[in-house]
Amino acid sequence: MSLKIFNSIIALLANALRFYALKYFVGIFVQKEESKWNHIFILYIIGWAWTSVISLIFFSPAMNILSNIASLFLIFLPYRIKKTKKCLAVFVIYVINALVDSIVILSLTKYMPGQPVNQVYECITSFILLLIAIIIQRTTKSEQEITLPTLNMIALLMVPVISIVYIYYLVITVHEIKGIVIFAALALLFINILIFYLYHSLLKFYSARMNEQVFKQMLEVYSYQLDVARESEERVKALRHDIKHHIIELSAMAKKNNNNDMIKYLSSMKEFMLNPKEYSTTGNREIDGVLNYMLQKANSTLNQVDVQINIPEDLYFNNFNICVILGNLVDNAVREASKSEEKLLTIKMQIKQEVLLIFIENSYSGKILEKKNGLQTTQTELAIHGIGLENVKKVVLANGGEIKTDYTSDRFCVQVLLYMSQIKN
């Protein structure tokens, strides 16, 4: 076996190890469930083959940069994440790769731009990358997936982009002064590794803000439902106190055969017993609480509110997830319907063959902004306003359910299917 072939094999193995390390880096940003394709390993093989061919044929730093960035974008292609997140992940992963490579090569060799590098140093680079990836993955905790504000993502993205440009400039122009280049590369490597921890800290911060919003909403729901229950109890007490008088009055009307007066009298008793704040009376405390709280807002701002609920009393007793799903969907629908001219809201819930069906339709005005992975919200505070439709979808999917959205020029509809056997408390 010739030395050239041997070196090529070592280079291919080193690149394979590097892509194995990249798999760890990718796992820090995305979960396997977010991919719409199950055979991601094929993309790693394509990326490995592509970058290997480029590095073996061309010895141009610029060509290597472009081929590696292209291969990372290829790997992230099937993942259902925002474009800003994909860009951040690609450039942070690549710049760490490039900086480690620069530090190893400049420290151990007399490198000149455009010259081939001994494959042994590529193996060292790959091992260091794998070690860094494993350490970062084990020291960063996955938070609830939310959408960070675009400005935050752009600010984070600028760090690796500027780092790539700067280290490329240093390697090309001042490679003779190795000490300066190595020190700059080490400083940039430290800064870019911190990006992982800063990114997860931001996720943790906004996740806490989101949970705070959800718990605050649920606290208001329970407080409102308590007021409704207290008022209904007072009405029952008042009726019980006066029941003797009502019986005497109805008996007198019956003796006179005055049926019309009896009907009017009973209607007035019925109206007295009905609490105007109690829009949902399924007997399920959590669902009644959410709907009564949301619908009191709806009835004060909308022209038409149609509610049809047909569910058993003991459905999802004390279940937090169903309240979060229902509460945020109704909240979104009420808010958008109030902005429209028609001001219409329809809510339907029923059980069919152990499946809870939720249908929510509302009128809306303005435009729905479509994006590749879903619909873009019109809210200005993306990360902290409720939990958003995209995150409601994730809660539904996490509970083994299905969600579908549809819309026309003036109506927006959300349909949710939740399988009772898979709902988590």
C-alpha positions in Angstrom: 0.0 0.0 0.0 1.4 3.4 -1.0 1.9 6.2 1.5 -0.6 8.4 -0.4 -3.4 5.8 -0.2 -2.6 5.2 3.5 -2.7 8.9 4.3 -6.1 9.1 2.4 -7.5 6.3 4.5 -6.4 8.0 7.7 -7.9 11.3 6.5 -11.3 9.5 5.8 -11.2 7.9 9.2 -10.4 11.2 10.9 -13.2 12.9 9.1 -15.6 10.1 10.1 -14.7 10.6 13.7 -15.3 14.3 13.3 -18.8 13.7 11.9 -19.4 11.4 14.9 -18.5 14.3 17.1 -20.8 16.6 15.1 -23.7 14.3 15.9 -23.2 15.1 19.6 -23.1 18.8 18.8 -26.3 18.5 16.8 -28.0 16.7 19.6 -27.4 19.8 21.9 -29.6 21.9 19.7 -32.3 19.6 18.5 -34.2 16.5 19.6 -34.6 13.4 17.4 -38.4 13.8 17.5 -38.1 17.2 15.7 -36.9 15.5 12.5 -39.4 14.8 9.8 -37.0 12.1 8.4 -36.0 9.0 10.3 -32.8 8.2 8.4 -30.6 11.2 9.4 -27.5 9.0 9.3 -27.7 9.1 5.5 -27.1 12.9 5.6 -24.1 12.4 7.8 -22.7 9.9 5.3 -23.3 12.4 2.5 -21.7 15.2 4.4 -18.7 13.0 5.3 -18.2 12.0 1.7 -18.6 15.5 0.4 -16.2 17.2 2.8 -13.7 14.3 2.4 -13.6 14.7 -1.4 -13.2 18.5 -1.2 -10.4 18.2 1.4 -8.5 15.5 -0.5 -8.7 17.3 -3.9 -8.5 21.0 -2.9 -6.2 22.4 -0.2 -8.0 25.7 -0.1 -9.2 27.0 3.4 -12.1 28.8 1.7 -13.3 25.6 -0.1 -13.1 23.7 3.2 -15.1 26.3 5.0 -17.9 26.3 2.4 -18.1 22.5 2.1 -18.2 22.1 5.9 -20.9 24.7 6.4 -22.9 23.3 3.5 -22.7 19.8 5.0 -24.0 21.1 8.4 -26.9 22.8 6.8 -27.7 19.5 5.0 -27.7 17.7 8.3 -30.1 20.2 9.9 -32.4 20.3 6.8 -35.0 17.7 8.0 -35.4 19.3 11.5 -38.6 21.3 12.2 -36.9 24.3 13.8 -36.7 28.0 13.0 -34.2 29.2 10.4 -32.4 31.4 12.9 -31.9 28.4 15.2 -30.5 26.4 12.3 -28.1 29.2 11.4 -27.0 29.6 15.0 -26.4 25.8 15.4 -24.5 25.5 12.1 -22.2 28.4 12.6 -21.5 27.7 16.3 -20.7 24.0 15.5 -18.5 24.9 12.6 -16.6 27.7 14.3 -15.7 25.4 17.2 -14.5 22.8 14.6 -12.5 25.4 12.8 -10.9 26.9 15.9 -9.9 23.5 17.3 -8.4 22.6 14.0 -6.5 25.9 13.8 -5.1 25.6 17.3 -3.9 22.0 16.8 -2.4 22.6 13.3 -0.6 25.9 14.3 0.6 24.5 17.6 2.1 21.2 16.2 3.1 22.0 12.6 4.7 24.7 10.4 1.5 25.3 8.5 1.4 27.5 5.4 -2.0 28.4 3.7 -2.7 26.1 0.8 -0.5 23.3 1.9 -1.8 19.8 2.9 -1.8 18.8 6.6 -0.6 15.5 8.0 -3.7 13.3 8.7 -2.4 12.5 12.2 -3.2 16.1 13.3 -6.7 15.8 11.8 -7.3 12.7 14.0 -6.1 14.8 17.0 -8.6 17.5 16.1 -11.4 15.0 15.8 -10.7 13.5 19.2 -10.7 17.0 20.8 -13.9 17.9 19.1 -15.6 14.7 20.3 -14.4 15.4 23.9 -15.7 19.0 23.8 -19.0 17.8 22.4 -19.5 15.1 25.1 -18.6 17.6 27.9 -21.0 20.2 26.6 -23.9 17.7 26.1 -23.5 16.3 29.6 -23.3 19.8 31.2 -26.2 21.4 29.5 -29.7 20.4 30.5 -32.5 20.4 27.9 -35.3 22.9 28.7 -38.9 22.9 27.5 -38.7 23.8 23.8 -39.8 27.4 23.2 -39.2 30.1 20.6 -36.5 32.6 21.5 -37.0 36.2 20.3 -35.4 36.7 16.9 -33.2 39.5 18.1 -31.7 37.2 20.8 -31.0 34.5 18.1 -29.4 37.1 15.8 -27.2 38.5 18.6 -26.0 34.9 19.4 -25.4 34.2 15.7 -23.1 37.2 15.2 -20.5 35.7 17.6 -19.6 32.6 15.5 -20.0 34.4 12.2 -17.5 37.2 13.3 -15.2 34.5 14.7 -15.0 32.6 11.4 -14.2 35.8 9.5 -11.6 36.9 12.1 -9.8 33.6 12.4 -9.7 33.1 8.6 -8.2 36.6 8.3 -5.5 35.8 11.0 -4.6 32.4 9.5 -4.2 33.9 6.0 -2.5 37.2 6.8 -0.4 36.7 10.0 0.2 33.0 10.1 3.9 33.6 10.7 3.2 35.0 14.2 1.8 31.8 15.5 1.6 32.9 19.1 -0.9 35.7 18.3 -3.0 33.4 16.1 -3.1 30.6 18.6 -4.0 33.0 21.5 -6.8 34.6 19.4 -8.1 31.1 18.4 -8.1 29.9 22.1 -10.0 33.1 23.2 -12.5 32.7 20.4 -13.0 29.0 21.1 -13.7 29.8 24.8 -16.2 32.5 23.8 -18.0 30.2 21.3 -18.2 27.3 23.7 -19.9 29.8 26.1 -22.5 30.3 23.4 -23.9 26.9 24.2 -24.4 27.7 27.8 -25.7 31.2 27.1 -28.2 29.7 24.7 -29.5 27.2 27.3 -29.6 29.9 29.9 -31.8 32.0 27.7 -34.0 28.9 27.1 -34.2 28.4 30.8 -35.1 32.1 31.4 -37.9 32.2 28.8 -39.1 28.8 29.9 -39.5 30.1 33.4 -41.3 33.2 32.1 -43.6 31.0 30.1 -44.4 28.8 33.0 -45.0 31.9 35.1 -47.5 33.1 32.6 -49.3 29.7 32.5 -49.5 29.4 36.3 -50.6 33.0 36.6 -53.4 32.3 34.1 -54.4 29.1 35.9 -54.4 31.0 39.2 -56.8 33.5 37.7 -59.0 30.7 36.4 -59.3 29.0 39.8 -59.9 32.3 41.5 -62.7 33.1 39.0 -64.2 29.7 39.3 -64.2 30.0 43.1 -66.2 33.2 42.8 -68.7 31.6 40.4 -69.1 28.6 42.8 -69.6 30.9 45.8 -72.2 33.0 44.0 -74.1 29.8 42.8 -74.0 28.5 46.4 -75.6 31.8 47.6 -78.3 31.4 45.1 -79.1 27.9 46.2 -79.1 29.0 49.9 -81.5 31.9 49.0 -83.8 29.4 47.1 -83.7 26.9 50.0 -84.6 29.7 52.4 -87.7 30.8 50.4 -88.7 27.3 49.2 -91.8 27.2 51.5 -93.1 30.5 50.0 -92.5 29.2 46.5 -94.4 25.9 47.2 -97.4 27.9 48.7 -97.5 30.2 45.6 -97.3 27.3 43.1 -100.0 25.3 45.0 -102.4 28.3 44.9 -101.8 28.6 41.1 -102.4 24.9 40.7 -105.7 25.1 42.5 -106.8 27.9 40.2 -105.5 25.9 37.1 -103.5 29.0 36.2 -100.9 27.2 34.0 -99.6 30.2 32.3 -98.8 32.0 35.5 -97.2 28.7 36.8 -94.9 28.6 33.8 -93.9 32.2 34.2 -93.3 31.7 37.9 -91.1 28.6 37.2 -89.2 30.4 34.5 -88.4 33.2 36.9 -87.2 30.6 39.4 -85.0 29.0 36.8 -83.5 32.4 35.8 -82.8 33.1 39.4 -81.0 29.7 39.8 -78.9 30.1 36.7 -75.6 32.0 37.4 -74.9 34.3 34.5 -71.2 33.9 35.0 -71.4 30.1 34.7 -71.1 29.4 30.9 -69.9 25.8 31.3 -71.6 23.4 33.8 -70.1 20.0 32.9 -69.3 19.2 36.5 -65.6 19.0 35.7 -63.9 21.6 37.9 -60.8 22.2 35.7 -62.5 22.4 32.3 -65.5 24.5 33.7 -63.0 26.8 35.4 -61.0 27.4 32.2 -64.1 27.9 30.1 -65.9 30.1 32.5 -62.9 32.3 32.9 -62.2 32.6 29.2 -65.8 33.0 28.2 -66.6 35.8 30.5 -64.0 37.7 28.5 -65.5 36.5 25.2 -69.0 37.5 26.1 -67.9 41.0 27.0 -66.1 41.6 23.7 -67.7 39.3 21.1 -71.0 39.5 19.3 -71.6 35.7 19.0 -70.3 33.0 21.3 -71.5 29.4 20.7 -70.5 26.8 23.3 -71.4 23.1 23.0 -69.8 20.9 25.7 -70.8 17.2 26.1 -68.2 15.5 28.3 -68.4 13.3 31.4 -68.0 14.9 34.8 -65.0 12.9 35.9 -63.0 13.5 32.6 -59.3 14.3 33.3 -59.8 15.1 36.9 -57.2 17.5 38.2 -55.3 17.4 34.9 -53.0 20.3 34.2 -52.1 19.6 30.5 -55.7 19.6 29.3 -56.3 23.0 31.0 -53.1 24.4 29.4 -54.2 23.2 25.9 -57.8 24.4 26.2 -57.0 27.6 28.0 -54.4 28.8 25.5 -56.4 27.8 22.4 -59.5 29.6 23.7 -57.4 32.6 24.8 -55.9 32.9 21.3 -59.3 32.5 19.7 -60.9 35.2 21.8 -58.1 37.6 21.3 -58.1 37.2 17.5 -62.0 37.2 17.2 -62.1 40.5 19.2 -60.0 42.2 16.5 -62.4 41.1 13.7 -65.6 42.8 12.5 -67.7 39.6 12.9 -66.5 38.9 16.4 -67.5 35.2 16.4 -66.4 32.3 18.5 -67.5 28.6 18.4 -66.3 26.0 20.9 -67.3 22.3 20.8 -66.1 19.5 23.0 -67.3 15.9 23.0 -66.2 12.3 23.7 -66.3 9.7 20.9 -64.9 6.2 21.5 -62.5 7.2 24.2 -61.3 10.2 22.2 -61.8 13.9 23.3 -62.6 16.1 20.4 -62.0 19.8 20.7 -63.2 22.2 17.9 -62.5 25.9 18.2 -63.4 28.3 15.4 -63.1 32.1 15.5 -63.3 35.0 13.1 -60.2 37.1 12.5 -59.0 40.0 10.5 -55.6 40.8 9.0 -53.1 38.4 7.6 -51.9 35.0 8.8 -48.2 34.8 8.2 -47.2 31.4 6.9 -43.7 29.9 7.5 -42.1 26.7 6.6 -42.8 24.9 9.9 -46.2 26.4 10.7 -47.9 29.7 11.3 -46.3 32.9 12.5 -48.0 34.5 15.5 -48.9 38.2 15.3 -47.9 38.8 19.0 -45.1 41.1 19.6 -43.8 39.2 22.7 -43.3 35.8 21.0 -41.6 34.0 23.8 -43.7 35.1 26.8 -47.2 35.6 25.5 -49.0 32.5 26.8 -47.2 29.5 25.3 -48.2 30.1 21.6 -49.9 27.8 19.1 -46.6 26.1 18.1 -45.9 25.2 21.7 -49.6 24.1 22.3 -49.0 21.7 19.4 -46.0 20.3 21.2 -48.0 19.8 24.4 -50.7 18.0 22.4 -48.1 15.8 20.7 -46.4 15.1 24.0 -49.7 13.7 25.2 -50.2 11.4 22.2 -52.8 13.7 20.6 -53.2 15.2 17.2 -53.8 18.9 16.2 -54.9 20.4 12.9 -55.3 24.0 11.9 -57.3 25.3 9.0 -58.3 28.8 7.9 -60.2 30.8 5.2 -60.0 34.5 4.5 -62.0 35.3 7.7 -62.2 32.2 9.8 -59.6 30.3 11.7 -60.2 26.7 13.0 -58.3 24.4 15.4 -59.2 20.8 15.9 -57.6 18.7 18.6 -57.9 14.9 19.2 -56.8 13.7 22.6 -56.8 10.0 23.4 -58.0 9.5 26.9 -55.6 6.6 27.6 -52.5 8.6 26.8 -53.2 11.9 28.5 -50.6 12.7 31.1 -51.4 14.3 34.5 
